Amino acid sequence: MNESAPVESPPPQVHNTLRCIACRAEIDAEARLCPVCKSYQRNWKNVLPYFGSAAGLIAIVASALTFISGNAYNWFKAATWKDDVAIAYFEYPGQSGFINTGDGAVVLASMVVQLDHDRVINIPMHEQIEAGKFAVVSTQPLYAQADGIDRANWAKNADGTMSKKLLDSATEYGNTARCADYHLYNAEHLVFRVIDAIQPGRRLISGTVPAQLNFVSLHTGKQISHTLPDMRVAFLFVGRKDCPEKEYGILP
């Protein structure tokens, strides 16, 4: 009688198990839900930090975009900010017109004019001008005027050349018996252009003088200075007997 070989049974299938995180029952390691207490297991909970981190990242990005968009205008404004003042017309002593062509309010501080190498005059103004606005500023003489100046005439000659003696007289501030006073004006001032051209063959005696307009930005608090290339000086001459026109280079 032949004996057959013994039949080997397959190895038992091994299932990995673990304890439920809630009821501690033994369950399949791959189970997301405990069949006993119906609690979600660790594998499922591991997904939550991912969604939490993704949501957090989205929130951070959204906050950053909101911050950037909210401040973009301020950054652009700061980068392109401009403070500037234009002179419509200027006369000292007298009335002058200024236009604020910048982005914010400014305070006109002063006009500094160098009459010659050792004579400088500082004309205070202290006038605030809002952005886009026009302002008229009145300036009074800083020194006592010459006697009889209300009857004086504009000094003229054939070519408008200024003599040193005329300027010396006009800047002799301590002597009210001086023969002349000076006026400052911008070259495009319409009134002075008319005065210069109204009498053929007689030009207004004048000369270009270096000048600087100073103003303060109320946005930055800084003082800004503009050099003015077209400031001029002209003279009122008192026609007294002790002031002969010829000595000052003036046509009678």
C-alpha positions as a Markdown table, in Angstrom:
| # | Residue | x | y | z |
|---|---|---|---|---|
| 1 | Met | 0.0 | 0.0 | 0.0 |
| 2 | Asn | 1.4 | 3.3 | -1.1 |
| 3 | Glu | 1.5 | 6.1 | 1.4 |
| 4 | Ser | 0.8 | 9.6 | -0.1 |
| 5 | Ala | 3.0 | 12.6 | 1.0 |
| 6 | Pro | 1.5 | 14.8 | 3.7 |
| 7 | Val | -0.3 | 17.9 | 2.4 |
| 8 | Glu | 1.2 | 21.1 | 3.8 |
| 9 | Ser | -1.4 | 23.7 | 4.9 |
| 10 | Pro | -0.8 | 27.3 | 3.9 |
| 11 | Pro | 0.8 | 29.6 | 6.5 |
| 12 | Pro | -1.8 | 31.5 | 8.6 |
| 13 | Gln | -2.5 | 35.0 | 7.3 |
| 14 | Val | -1.1 | 37.6 | 9.7 |
| 15 | His | -3.1 | 40.7 | 10.4 |
| 16 | Asn | -1.5 | 43.7 | 12.0 |
| 17 | Thr | -3.6 | 45.0 | 14.8 |
| 18 | Leu | -3.5 | 47.9 | 17.2 |
| 19 | Arg | -5.5 | 49.2 | 20.0 |
| 20 | Cys | -8.4 | 51.7 | 19.4 |
| 21 | Ile | -7.3 | 55.2 | 20.6 |
| 22 | Ala | -10.6 | 55.6 | 22.4 |
| 23 | Cys | -11.9 | 52.3 | 23.7 |
| 24 | Arg | -8.6 | 50.3 | 23.5 |
| 25 | Ala | -10.3 | 47.4 | 21.6 |
| 26 | Glu | -8.0 | 45.5 | 19.3 |
| 27 | Ile | -8.7 | 46.5 | 15.7 |
| 28 | Asp | -7.1 | 46.3 | 12.3 |
| 29 | Ala | -4.1 | 48.5 | 11.9 |
| 30 | Glu | -5.5 | 50.0 | 8.7 |
| 31 | Ala | -8.9 | 50.8 | 10.1 |
| 32 | Arg | -9.8 | 54.4 | 10.2 |
| 33 | Leu | -12.9 | 53.8 | 12.2 |
| 34 | Cys | -13.1 | 51.6 | 15.3 |
| 35 | Pro | -15.9 | 48.9 | 14.8 |
| 36 | Val | -16.5 | 48.9 | 18.5 |
| 37 | Cys | -16.8 | 52.6 | 19.5 |
| 38 | Lys | -16.9 | 54.2 | 16.1 |
| 39 | Ser | -14.0 | 56.6 | 16.9 |
| 40 | Tyr | -11.7 | 57.9 | 14.2 |
| 41 | Gln | -8.2 | 56.5 | 14.5 |
| 42 | Arg | -4.8 | 58.0 | 14.1 |
| 43 | Asn | -4.5 | 57.5 | 10.4 |
| 44 | Trp | -7.5 | 59.7 | 9.8 |
| 45 | Lys | -6.3 | 62.3 | 12.3 |
| 46 | Asn | -2.9 | 62.5 | 10.6 |
| 47 | Val | -4.8 | 64.1 | 7.7 |
| 48 | Leu | -6.0 | 66.9 | 9.8 |
| 49 | Pro | -2.6 | 68.7 | 10.4 |
| 50 | Tyr | -2.1 | 68.7 | 6.6 |
| 51 | Phe | -5.4 | 70.5 | 6.1 |
| 52 | Gly | -4.7 | 72.7 | 9.0 |
| 53 | Ser | -1.3 | 73.7 | 7.7 |
| 54 | Ala | -2.7 | 74.3 | 4.2 |
| 55 | Ala | -5.5 | 76.5 | 5.6 |
| 56 | Gly | -3.0 | 78.4 | 7.7 |
| 57 | Leu | -0.8 | 79.0 | 4.6 |
| 58 | Ile | -3.8 | 80.3 | 2.7 |
| 59 | Ala | -4.7 | 82.6 | 5.6 |
| 60 | Ile | -1.1 | 83.9 | 5.8 |
| 61 | Val | -1.0 | 84.6 | 2.0 |
| 62 | Ala | -4.5 | 86.3 | 2.1 |
| 63 | Ser | -3.3 | 88.5 | 5.0 |
| 64 | Ala | -0.2 | 89.4 | 3.2 |
| 65 | Leu | -2.1 | 90.3 | 0.0 |
| 66 | Thr | -4.5 | 92.4 | 2.1 |
| 67 | Phe | -1.6 | 94.2 | 3.8 |
| 68 | Ile | 0.2 | 94.9 | 0.5 |
| 69 | Ser | -2.9 | 96.1 | -1.3 |
| 70 | Gly | -3.8 | 98.3 | 1.6 |
| 71 | Asn | -0.4 | 100.0 | 1.8 |
| 72 | Ala | 0.4 | 100.0 | -1.9 |
| 73 | Tyr | -1.1 | 103.5 | -2.3 |
| 74 | Asn | 0.8 | 104.9 | 0.7 |
| 75 | Trp | 4.1 | 103.4 | -0.7 |
| 76 | Phe | 3.4 | 104.8 | -4.1 |
| 77 | Lys | 2.5 | 108.2 | -2.7 |
| 78 | Ala | 5.7 | 108.3 | -0.5 |
| 79 | Ala | 7.8 | 107.4 | -3.5 |
| 80 | Thr | 6.3 | 110.0 | -5.8 |
| 81 | Trp | 5.7 | 112.8 | -3.3 |
| 82 | Lys | 6.7 | 116.3 | -4.5 |
| 83 | Asp | 6.9 | 119.6 | -2.8 |
| 84 | Asp | 7.2 | 122.7 | -5.1 |
| 85 | Val | 6.3 | 126.3 | -5.3 |
| 86 | Ala | 6.1 | 128.5 | -8.4 |
| 87 | Ile | 6.3 | 132.3 | -8.5 |
| 88 | Ala | 3.5 | 133.9 | -10.5 |
| 89 | Tyr | 5.0 | 137.4 | -9.8 |
| 90 | Phe | 7.3 | 138.9 | -7.2 |
| 91 | Glu | 8.0 | 142.4 | -6.0 |
| 92 | Tyr | 9.7 | 143.6 | -2.9 |
| 93 | Pro | 8.5 | 145.7 | -1.3 |
| 94 | Gly | 5.0 | 145.1 | -2.5 |
| 95 | Gln | 2.8 | 142.1 | -3.3 |
| 96 | Ser | 3.9 | 138.8 | -4.7 |
| 97 | Gly | 1.9 | 135.8 | -6.0 |
| 98 | Phe | 2.9 | 132.2 | -5.3 |
| 99 | Ile | 1.4 | 128.9 | -6.5 |
| 100 | Asn | 1.8 | 125.6 | -4.6 |
| 101 | Thr | 2.4 | 123.1 | -7.4 |
| 102 | Gly | 3.3 | 120.2 | -5.1 |
| 103 | Asp | 1.4 | 117.5 | -3.3 |
| 104 | Gly | 1.1 | 119.0 | 0.2 |
| 105 | Ala | 0.9 | 122.2 | 2.2 |
| 106 | Val | 4.1 | 124.3 | 2.5 |
| 107 | Val | 5.1 | 127.4 | 4.5 |
| 108 | Leu | 6.9 | 130.1 | 2.6 |
| 109 | Ala | 9.9 | 131.0 | 4.8 |
| 110 | Ser | 11.9 | 133.6 | 3.1 |
| 111 | Met | 13.5 | 135.1 | -0.1 |
| 112 | Val | 17.2 | 135.6 | 0.1 |
| 113 | Val | 18.7 | 138.0 | -2.5 |
| 114 | Gln | 22.4 | 138.8 | -3.0 |
| 115 | Leu | 22.6 | 142.4 | -4.2 |
| 116 | Asp | 26.4 | 142.1 | -4.7 |
| 117 | His | 29.3 | 140.2 | -3.2 |
| 118 | Asp | 28.9 | 141.6 | 0.3 |
| 119 | Arg | 25.3 | 142.7 | 0.5 |
| 120 | Val | 22.6 | 140.2 | 1.1 |
| 121 | Ile | 18.9 | 140.8 | 2.1 |
| 122 | Asn | 16.7 | 138.2 | 3.7 |
| 123 | Ile | 13.0 | 138.9 | 3.2 |
| 124 | Pro | 10.8 | 136.9 | 5.6 |
| 125 | Met | 7.3 | 135.8 | 4.5 |
| 126 | His | 6.0 | 133.1 | 6.9 |
| 127 | Glu | 2.9 | 132.2 | 4.7 |
| 128 | Gln | 1.3 | 128.8 | 4.5 |
| 129 | Ile | -0.1 | 127.6 | 1.1 |
| 130 | Glu | -2.2 | 124.5 | 0.7 |
| 131 | Ala | -1.5 | 122.1 | -2.3 |
| 132 | Gly | -2.9 | 123.5 | -5.5 |
| 133 | Lys | -3.6 | 126.9 | -4.1 |
| 134 | Phe | -2.6 | 130.5 | -4.9 |
| 135 | Ala | -1.5 | 132.9 | -2.3 |
| 136 | Val | -0.7 | 136.7 | -2.3 |
| 137 | Val | 2.1 | 137.7 | 0.1 |
| 138 | Ser | 2.7 | 141.3 | 1.1 |
| 139 | Thr | 6.2 | 142.4 | 2.0 |
| 140 | Gln | 7.1 | 145.7 | 3.7 |
| 141 | Pro | 10.5 | 147.5 | 3.5 |
| 142 | Leu | 12.9 | 146.1 | 6.0 |
| 143 | Tyr | 14.6 | 149.5 | 6.4 |
| 144 | Ala | 13.4 | 153.1 | 6.6 |
| 145 | Gln | 12.7 | 154.4 | 3.2 |
| 146 | Ala | 14.5 | 157.4 | 1.6 |
| 147 | Asp | 13.0 | 160.8 | 2.3 |
| 148 | Gly | 10.7 | 161.8 | -0.6 |
| 149 | Ile | 10.5 | 158.3 | -2.0 |
| 150 | Asp | 6.7 | 158.8 | -2.6 |
| 151 | Arg | 7.6 | 161.4 | -5.2 |
| 152 | Ala | 10.5 | 159.4 | -6.8 |
| 153 | Asn | 10.6 | 158.2 | -10.4 |
| 154 | Trp | 12.0 | 154.9 | -11.8 |
| 155 | Ala | 15.6 | 155.4 | -12.7 |
| 156 | Lys | 16.2 | 155.1 | -16.4 |
| 157 | Asn | 19.0 | 155.6 | -19.0 |
| 158 | Ala | 19.7 | 154.7 | -22.6 |
| 159 | Asp | 20.6 | 151.0 | -22.1 |
| 160 | Gly | 19.4 | 150.1 | -18.6 |
| 161 | Thr | 22.9 | 149.7 | -17.2 |
| 162 | Met | 23.2 | 149.9 | -13.5 |
| 163 | Ser | 26.0 | 152.0 | -11.9 |
| 164 | Lys | 27.7 | 151.0 | -8.6 |
| 165 | Lys | 27.0 | 154.4 | -7.2 |
| 166 | Leu | 23.3 | 154.0 | -7.6 |
| 167 | Leu | 23.4 | 150.6 | -5.9 |
| 168 | Asp | 25.6 | 152.0 | -3.1 |
| 169 | Ser | 23.1 | 154.8 | -2.5 |
| 170 | Ala | 20.1 | 152.5 | -2.4 |
| 171 | Thr | 21.7 | 150.2 | 0.2 |
| 172 | Glu | 22.8 | 153.1 | 2.5 |
| 173 | Tyr | 20.1 | 151.9 | 4.9 |
| 174 | Gly | 21.0 | 154.1 | 7.8 |
| 175 | Asn | 20.8 | 157.4 | 5.8 |
| 176 | Thr | 17.2 | 158.4 | 5.0 |
| 177 | Ala | 18.7 | 161.3 | 2.9 |
| 178 | Arg | 20.0 | 158.8 | 0.4 |
| 179 | Cys | 19.1 | 159.4 | -3.3 |
| 180 | Ala | 17.5 | 156.0 | -4.2 |
| 181 | Asp | 15.7 | 152.9 | -3.0 |
| 182 | Tyr | 15.7 | 149.6 | -4.8 |
| 183 | His | 12.9 | 147.2 | -5.7 |
| 184 | Leu | 13.2 | 143.5 | -6.5 |
| 185 | Tyr | 11.1 | 141.8 | -9.1 |
| 186 | Asn | 11.0 | 138.7 | -11.3 |
| 187 | Ala | 12.0 | 139.3 | -14.9 |
| 188 | Glu | 8.5 | 138.2 | -16.2 |
| 189 | His | 6.7 | 140.7 | -14.0 |
| 190 | Leu | 4.3 | 142.4 | -16.3 |
| 191 | Val | 4.3 | 145.8 | -14.6 |
| 192 | Phe | 8.1 | 146.1 | -14.8 |
| 193 | Arg | 8.1 | 145.0 | -18.4 |
| 194 | Val | 5.7 | 147.9 | -19.2 |
| 195 | Ile | 7.8 | 150.3 | -17.2 |
| 196 | Asp | 10.9 | 149.2 | -19.2 |
| 197 | Ala | 9.3 | 149.6 | -22.6 |
| 198 | Ile | 6.9 | 152.6 | -22.2 |
| 199 | Gln | 9.4 | 155.3 | -23.1 |
| 200 | Pro | 11.4 | 154.7 | -26.3 |
| 201 | Gly | 15.1 | 155.3 | -25.8 |
| 202 | Arg | 14.8 | 155.2 | -22.0 |
| 203 | Arg | 15.3 | 151.8 | -20.4 |
| 204 | Leu | 14.6 | 150.8 | -16.9 |
| 205 | Ile | 17.9 | 150.6 | -15.0 |
| 206 | Ser | 18.1 | 147.1 | -13.6 |
| 207 | Gly | 20.4 | 144.1 | -13.1 |
| 208 | Thr | 20.1 | 140.4 | -12.4 |
| 209 | Val | 20.8 | 139.4 | -8.8 |
| 210 | Pro | 21.1 | 135.8 | -7.4 |
| 211 | Ala | 18.1 | 134.8 | -5.3 |
| 212 | Gln | 16.9 | 131.8 | -3.4 |
| 213 | Leu | 13.3 | 131.0 | -2.3 |
| 214 | Asn | 13.1 | 129.0 | 0.9 |
| 215 | Phe | 10.0 | 127.0 | 2.0 |
| 216 | Val | 9.2 | 124.2 | 4.5 |
| 217 | Ser | 7.3 | 121.0 | 3.6 |
| 218 | Leu | 4.5 | 120.3 | 6.2 |
| 219 | His | 4.7 | 116.6 | 5.0 |
| 220 | Thr | 8.4 | 116.0 | 5.7 |
| 221 | Gly | 9.2 | 119.0 | 7.9 |
| 222 | Lys | 12.3 | 119.7 | 5.7 |
| 223 | Gln | 13.3 | 123.1 | 4.3 |
| 224 | Ile | 13.6 | 123.2 | 0.5 |
| 225 | Ser | 15.5 | 125.9 | -1.4 |
| 226 | His | 15.0 | 126.9 | -5.0 |
| 227 | Thr | 17.5 | 129.1 | -6.8 |
| 228 | Leu | 15.8 | 131.8 | -8.9 |
| 229 | Pro | 17.8 | 132.8 | -12.0 |
| 230 | Asp | 15.6 | 135.6 | -13.1 |
| 231 | Met | 15.4 | 138.0 | -10.1 |
| 232 | Arg | 16.2 | 141.6 | -10.9 |
| 233 | Val | 16.7 | 144.9 | -9.0 |
| 234 | Ala | 15.4 | 148.3 | -10.2 |
| 235 | Phe | 15.6 | 151.7 | -8.5 |
| 236 | Leu | 13.4 | 154.6 | -7.5 |
| 237 | Phe | 15.4 | 157.8 | -7.6 |
| 238 | Val | 14.6 | 160.9 | -5.6 |
| 239 | Gly | 15.0 | 164.0 | -7.7 |
| 240 | Arg | 16.5 | 166.4 | -5.2 |
| 241 | Lys | 19.1 | 169.0 | -5.8 |
| 242 | Asp | 21.6 | 167.1 | -3.9 |
| 243 | Cys | 21.0 | 164.0 | -6.1 |
| 244 | Pro | 22.2 | 164.9 | -9.6 |
| 245 | Glu | 21.0 | 162.3 | -12.0 |
| 246 | Lys | 24.2 | 162.4 | -14.2 |
| 247 | Glu | 26.4 | 161.3 | -11.3 |
| 248 | Tyr | 24.3 | 158.2 | -10.9 |
| 249 | Gly | 24.1 | 157.4 | -14.6 |
| 250 | Ile | 20.5 | 158.4 | -14.9 |
| 251 | Leu | 18.8 | 160.3 | -17.7 |
| 252 | Pro | 17.0 | 163.4 | -16.4 |
